[in-house]
Amino acid sequence: MPTPSQPLERLGFLTIGSFDGADPGPGHETTLGVIELGERLGFDSAYVRHRHLQFGISSPVAVLAAATQRTSRIELGTAVIPLGWENPLRLAEDLATVDVLSGGRLNPGLSIGPPMQWEHVRDALYPDTADVEDFGRERVSRLLRLVRGEPASTFSGKVGLEMFSDRVQPHSPGLIDRMWLGAGSEGSAVWAAEHGLNLLTSNVVRGGGETDFAAVQQRQIRAYKDAHPAGRVSQGLVVVPTDSASSAQRERYAAYARERDVRVGVPQGPAGVLYAKDLVGTSDEIAEGLYAHAAFREVGEAVFALPFGFPEEDYLQILTDIATTLGPALGWTPRG
């Protein structure tokens, strides 16, 4: 639990990997470069977001496969893969393959629910089965069984010159212990705990009529810990340190935060969704804000989210300040 006397154990970052639709190559290359930078700066982990039919990473597993060949130490994760878009068996194969390529560094984060813009994509995504697809927790359970190595086929053996396995290949035994669920409600957090998943929390929670984001998220984390004391919990907030920022960058960061602040403390939609306040300022100011955050005090690791749509030089400055100034202010030590 990070407090001024208890250091933050692990520190990572999250990027959305935005790109220009007319020329997507440079944006993807920037994402890989940011991950390489994160390793050089000593971060414990680098996570990528998942965006379908948008100008962000649509295939994080493919991007992370490339990242495995350009890094050697940093853990690589997804936050999160919406399982409604995926076939669990095929995804299990992809995840295991990338985990093998990485030497056991993959941390797949998952989410539950129907695909975004479901009414517009259902005919393209599931033209024959849209009405019977299950987008609930059983879809996650199916993926976990396959990653764990339970049977995927009723047959194993030799046919002609070819050998067939009855379970997903390659099998990566340690991967099952590095599976995460992105949960924004207490029920989902407890379900994750009961099924041996680690817990990814973010800057979004279901408030259920409440308006105190930190208190709601703290309750969710405590419920998870009660059900799964050995599980890992990571918190993802948007933090933007300005220690080495130029005056133009500081102005841009402040404007970004002001635009998003209007939703803070105001429940959104039927589920009463709450958004956390973005933390922009010097590392000392951000550290003070984090130590005052009830949910932050419940976690041993953090994955700070990079703001969406900023230029590469901003990410360089933000990541460098997090690794060299904010992280140490939270008691964290960069990895060699």
C-alpha positions in Angstrom: 0.0 0.0 0.0 1.8 3.2 -1.1 2.1 5.8 1.6 4.9 8.2 2.3 6.5 5.5 4.5 5.5 2.5 2.2 6.9 2.6 -1.3 5.0 1.9 -4.5 6.2 -1.6 -5.6 5.6 -1.5 -9.3 5.1 1.2 -11.9 3.9 1.0 -15.5 2.2 3.1 -18.1 -0.6 2.7 -20.6 -0.8 4.1 -24.2 -3.6 4.1 -26.7 -1.3 4.0 -29.7 -3.0 6.6 -31.9 -2.2 7.0 -35.6 -3.1 8.8 -38.7 -5.7 6.8 -40.7 -4.2 7.9 -44.0 -0.7 6.8 -42.9 -0.9 4.4 -39.9 2.7 3.2 -40.0 4.4 6.1 -38.1 1.8 5.9 -35.3 2.4 2.2 -34.7 6.2 2.8 -34.8 5.8 5.6 -32.2 4.0 3.1 -30.0 6.8 0.6 -30.2 9.3 3.4 -29.6 7.4 4.5 -26.5 7.5 0.9 -25.2 11.3 0.7 -25.8 11.7 4.0 -24.0 9.7 2.7 -21.1 12.1 -0.2 -20.7 15.2 2.1 -20.9 13.6 4.3 -18.2 13.2 1.3 -15.9 9.3 0.9 -15.9 8.1 -2.4 -14.8 5.3 -2.7 -17.4 3.9 -1.2 -20.6 0.2 -1.6 -21.4 -1.6 -0.8 -24.7 -5.3 0.0 -25.0 -7.6 -1.7 -27.5 -9.6 0.3 -30.0 -11.8 -1.2 -32.8 -12.8 0.8 -35.8 -11.0 3.8 -34.4 -7.5 5.4 -34.9 -5.9 3.5 -32.1 -4.5 0.0 -31.7 -7.0 -2.5 -33.0 -4.7 -5.5 -32.6 -2.7 -5.1 -29.3 -1.6 -8.7 -29.4 0.1 -8.1 -32.8 1.7 -4.9 -31.6 3.0 -6.6 -28.4 4.3 -9.5 -30.5 6.5 -6.9 -32.3 7.4 -5.3 -28.9 8.7 -8.7 -27.6 11.4 -8.5 -30.2 12.4 -5.0 -29.3 12.5 -5.4 -25.5 13.9 -7.9 -23.1 12.7 -7.1 -19.6 9.6 -4.9 -19.4 6.3 -6.7 -18.9 3.8 -6.2 -21.7 0.1 -6.0 -21.2 -3.3 -5.1 -22.6 -5.8 -2.8 -20.9 -8.1 -4.2 -22.0 -9.1 -6.7 -24.7 -12.9 -6.5 -25.0 -13.8 -10.2 -25.3 -17.0 -9.5 -27.2 -14.8 -9.0 -30.3 -12.8 -12.2 -29.9 -13.1 -16.0 -30.3 -11.7 -17.3 -27.0 -9.9 -20.3 -28.6 -8.1 -18.2 -31.2 -7.3 -15.5 -28.7 -5.8 -18.2 -26.3 -3.5 -19.3 -29.2 -2.4 -15.7 -29.9 -1.8 -14.9 -26.2 0.2 -18.1 -25.6 2.3 -17.4 -28.7 3.2 -13.9 -27.7 3.9 -15.0 -24.1 6.3 -17.6 -25.4 8.0 -15.0 -27.7 8.3 -12.6 -24.8 9.8 -15.2 -22.4 6.8 -15.0 -20.1 6.2 -11.3 -19.9 2.7 -11.0 -21.2 -0.1 -9.7 -18.9 -3.4 -9.9 -20.8 -6.1 -7.6 -19.4 -9.7 -8.5 -20.4 -13.2 -6.9 -20.3 -16.7 -8.2 -20.4 -19.7 -7.0 -22.4 -21.0 -6.6 -25.9 -18.8 -4.8 -28.5 -19.0 -1.0 -28.6 -21.4 0.2 -31.3 -22.9 -3.3 -31.3 -26.0 -2.3 -33.3 -23.7 -1.1 -36.1 -21.1 -3.8 -36.2 -23.1 -7.0 -35.3 -23.7 -8.0 -38.9 -20.1 -7.7 -39.9 -18.7 -9.3 -36.7 -21.2 -12.1 -36.2 -23.5 -12.3 -39.3 -24.9 -15.7 -38.4 -24.7 -15.9 -34.6 -25.3 -12.3 -33.3 -28.5 -13.3 -31.5 -26.9 -16.2 -29.6 -23.4 -14.8 -28.8 -22.7 -14.8 -25.0 -20.8 -11.6 -24.0 -20.9 -12.3 -20.3 -18.5 -13.9 -17.8 -18.8 -17.4 -19.3 -16.8 -16.1 -22.3 -14.0 -15.1 -19.9 -14.2 -18.5 -18.2 -13.9 -20.3 -21.5 -10.8 -18.3 -22.4 -9.3 -19.1 -19.0 -9.9 -22.8 -19.4 -8.2 -22.8 -22.7 -5.2 -20.8 -21.4 -5.0 -23.1 -18.5 -4.6 -26.1 -20.8 -8.0 -27.8 -20.5 -9.2 -29.7 -23.6 -10.1 -27.7 -26.7 -10.7 -30.7 -28.8 -12.0 -34.3 -28.4 -9.1 -35.6 -30.5 -5.4 -35.9 -30.1 -3.0 -38.1 -32.0 -1.5 -38.6 -35.4 -3.2 -38.2 -38.8 -0.9 -39.2 -41.5 2.3 -37.3 -40.9 0.7 -34.6 -38.7 0.3 -34.6 -34.9 -2.7 -33.0 -33.3 -3.1 -31.8 -29.7 -6.3 -31.7 -27.7 -5.3 -28.4 -26.0 -4.2 -25.0 -27.2 -0.6 -24.9 -28.6 1.7 -23.5 -27.7 0.9 -24.0 -24.0 2.5 -21.3 -21.7 2.1 -22.6 -18.2 2.7 -19.3 -16.3 0.3 -17.3 -18.4 -2.8 -18.2 -16.5 -1.3 -16.4 -13.4 -0.8 -13.2 -15.4 -4.4 -12.8 -16.6 -6.2 -9.6 -15.5 -9.8 -8.4 -15.5 -10.7 -4.8 -16.0 -13.5 -4.2 -13.5 -15.5 -1.1 -12.7 -18.0 -2.6 -10.3 -17.7 -4.4 -7.0 -19.5 -7.5 -8.4 -17.0 -7.8 -11.3 -14.1 -7.3 -8.9 -15.3 -10.1 -6.6 -15.9 -12.3 -9.6 -12.4 -11.7 -10.8 -11.1 -12.7 -7.4 -13.1 -15.8 -7.2 -11.7 -16.9 -10.6 -8.1 -16.2 -9.8 -7.8 -13.2 -12.0 -5.7 -10.1 -11.1 -7.6 -6.8 -11.0 -7.1 -3.8 -13.3 -8.8 -0.7 -12.0 -8.9 2.5 -14.1 -10.2 6.0 -14.0 -13.7 4.8 -14.5 -16.0 3.1 -12.0 -19.7 2.4 -11.7 -20.8 4.7 -8.9 -24.3 3.3 -8.3 -25.6 6.8 -7.4 -22.5 7.8 -5.4 -20.3 10.7 -6.4 -17.0 10.0 -4.6 -14.8 8.1 -7.1 -12.0 7.3 -4.7 -14.4 5.9 -2.1 -16.2 3.7 -4.6 -13.0 2.3 -6.1 -11.5 1.7 -2.6 -14.5 -0.4 -1.7 -14.2 -2.4 -4.9 -10.5 -3.1 -4.3 -11.1 -4.1 -0.7 -13.8 -6.5 -1.7 -11.4 -8.0 -4.2 -8.7 -8.4 -1.6 -11.0 -10.0 0.8 -11.9 -12.7 -1.8 -8.4 -13.1 -3.2 -5.6 -11.9 -0.9 -2.8 -13.1 -3.1 -4.1 -11.4 -6.2 -2.4 -8.4 -7.8 -4.3 -5.1 -8.0 -3.2 -2.3 -10.3 -4.6 1.2 -10.5 -4.6 3.3 -13.7 -5.1 7.0 -13.4 -4.2 9.8 -15.9 -1.2 11.6 -14.4 0.8 14.3 -16.2 3.9 15.6 -14.4 5.1 18.9 -15.7 8.6 19.1 -14.0 10.5 19.3 -17.3 7.6 20.5 -19.5 7.9 23.6 -21.6 5.5 26.5 -21.0 3.6 25.4 -24.2 3.3 21.9 -22.9 2.0 23.0 -19.5 -0.7 25.1 -21.2 -1.7 22.2 -23.4 -1.8 19.8 -20.5 -3.9 22.2 -18.3 -6.3 22.7 -21.2 -6.7 19.0 -21.7 -7.5 18.4 -18.0 -10.0 21.3 -17.8 -11.9 19.9 -20.8 -12.2 16.5 -19.0 -12.8 17.9 -15.5 -16.4 18.8 -16.3 -17.4 15.1 -15.9 -15.6 14.6 -12.6 -18.0 13.9 -9.7 -21.0 13.8 -12.1 -22.6 10.3 -12.5 -22.9 9.5 -16.2 -25.7 7.3 -17.7 -27.9 4.7 -16.2 -25.0 3.0 -14.3 -23.9 6.2 -12.7 -20.4 6.0 -14.2 -17.8 8.1 -12.4 -14.5 9.5 -13.8 -11.4 10.2 -11.8 -9.8 13.6 -11.9 -6.7 13.8 -14.1 -3.7 14.8 -12.0 -1.6 17.5 -13.7 1.2 19.4 -12.0 4.7 18.9 -10.5 5.6 15.4 -9.3 5.4 16.6 -5.7 1.9 17.9 -6.3 0.8 14.7 -8.0 2.4 12.6 -5.3 0.5 14.6 -2.7 -2.8 14.0 -4.6 -2.2 10.3 -5.0 -1.4 9.8 -1.3 -4.7 11.6 -0.6 -6.6 9.2 -2.9 -8.3 6.5 -0.9 -8.1 3.9 -3.7 -4.4 4.6 -4.5 -3.5 3.7 -0.9 -4.9 0.2 -1.5 -2.7 -0.8 -4.3 0.9 -1.9 -4.6 1.3 -1.1 -8.3 0.1 1.6 -10.7 -0.2 1.9 -14.5 -0.5 5.5 -15.3 -2.3 6.3 -18.5 -0.8 8.6 -21.1 -3.3 11.3 -22.3 -4.9 10.5 -25.6 -3.8 12.2 -28.8 -0.6 14.0 -27.6 2.5 14.2 -29.9 5.5 12.0 -29.4 7.6 14.6 -27.7 5.0 15.0 -25.0 5.0 11.3 -24.2 8.8 11.4 -24.0 8.6 14.3 -21.5 5.8 12.7 -19.5 7.3 9.3 -19.3 10.7 10.7 -18.4 9.3 12.8 -15.6 7.3 9.8 -14.3 10.3 7.5 -14.2 12.9 10.0 -12.9 10.8 12.3 -10.6 7.3 11.1 -9.8 8.1 7.4 -9.4 10.9 8.1 -6.9 8.6 10.6 -5.1 6.3 7.6 -4.5 9.2 5.5 -3.3 9.5 3.5 -6.5 12.9 2.4 -7.8 13.5 2.1 -11.6 14.5 -1.4 -12.8 17.9 -1.9 -14.3 
